[in-house]
């Protein structure tokens, strides 16, 4: 019978776990190892591959079954939902060397890193893949194989809104409630001890981690209990103190294996699944792999500040992946029409009952770069709403900002003032002393939305930095390119962002594709929108913006004739105007879930343009 003592509770839980393994072996085994002891699973597959006669020297060029093992666990056996998501708020509960997920943007690429991938310990082959610390002494064996892995410096997506924050509710709730905290931690300690026992036989006795294991195990055998502060600050129940990571700028150094360089690009958003390490106790241990590293890139990235994640599986994320509960599996016309009407109604209320502004706002939110022809980014549709002043900004500016944040996963507001332009760092700059790319405001993920408040702009003098920042913003709006400053040269990189300008008159500094006089007629309360409806609108915008588009031969003739007639009536019309009309036609069709431009959609575009020009007169 179990007593209330600490050691007895641990023994009882361990006995129950052993009984589960005996009675239900299918419930543990591979899944258990992959989640709590992924390095054990890696070593197991490595040993099997070597035993089968495979040459370890070739494993730097091919996978020996690790990816298949973890993909089966994650996707075939529904293991993904069990993997905690690594954030500044969950890192305190994560055990080092366990399996985690991290969602973030590739902010910098630090090149490749050499490490001792395979080596012989006496006559046995071992591997250091997916880890920073060797489990066995490597010595100076001539059989040691140096392999390469890529280093990616990843950060939370700039401007990511709270609803798109990848928090694992199930993982957090396990430890969040005080009533369950002590019980959960005891269970976690039991499992942790059991997992560590699997590796303790192979742990070198003089390593700091092994010494810590001995001290804690002996402390528990004497009937003691771990201090509560250790219980709540480290998920391995005191085995490792979690460093104090930056809460406001949680970063992660991702180490990627066996992946072509073309699959990973700067500013892409990825979900990485792998083994997390942030051991600060191992400093000068003889088994650490520091001597095999090129440490230049890591000199300012200590593990006490930036955790390491050794990637096993990764996936590039689209805007759809940021909508956690998509309500529809495919864009069905009758469902799309209902979503379009409800979203337009919502935007109309937000914009003070200005229906025309709501229609243009909808097309603006659906816009994206589909193709580039020479220097033209086809598909963008920046919007400039005018007649704003400080008074209307305090009302409608805030409402527009709140609506954008609720609908789009990534959005930022830029205060367009002389002081901001003169002092802000908008362009990413290479720092050769640290060999790091210092991010700028304009380094952002695809699909980001920028709202610029030009009503704050007062008379003043722009310094050289202010002039450069103004040029950078203008180039991003017009060309959808961001200029990166590498000191000795500058490089423009493709971007795909949306720009909304709120100004008193037409912006002459940042010319937009659409200029519309804003005419609100009421300030009716927006009201609360339930989460299910918001998720439906988010799915609508994320899905329809990527629909393919075509214009059938008959409609091409109609469009050409209308453009010729428009040019005859107004000789001031040019190529930019016609490109804008075609973009609006595409977006109008997409807003109905259609992939072909119809007569109805084209007539709606023409009417919107007529009403817009009437307001400008």
Beta strands, then each sheet from edge to edge (+ up, - down):
strand 1: 84-85
strand 2: 99-121
strand 3: 124-127
strand 4: 145-155
strand 5: 251-256
strand 6: 269-277
strand 7: 307-316
strand 8: 371-373
strand 9: 376-378
strand 10: 383-386
strand 11: 411-415
strand 12: 429-431
strand 13: 436-438
strand 14: 449-453
strand 15: 481-485
strand 16: 490-494
strand 17: 498-502
strand 18: 514-517
sheet 1: 1+ 2+ 3-
sheet 2: 1+ 2+ 4- 5+ 7+ 6-
sheet 3: 8+ 9-
sheet 4: 11+ 14+ 17+ 10+ 18+
sheet 5: 12+ 13-
sheet 6: 15+ 16-
end
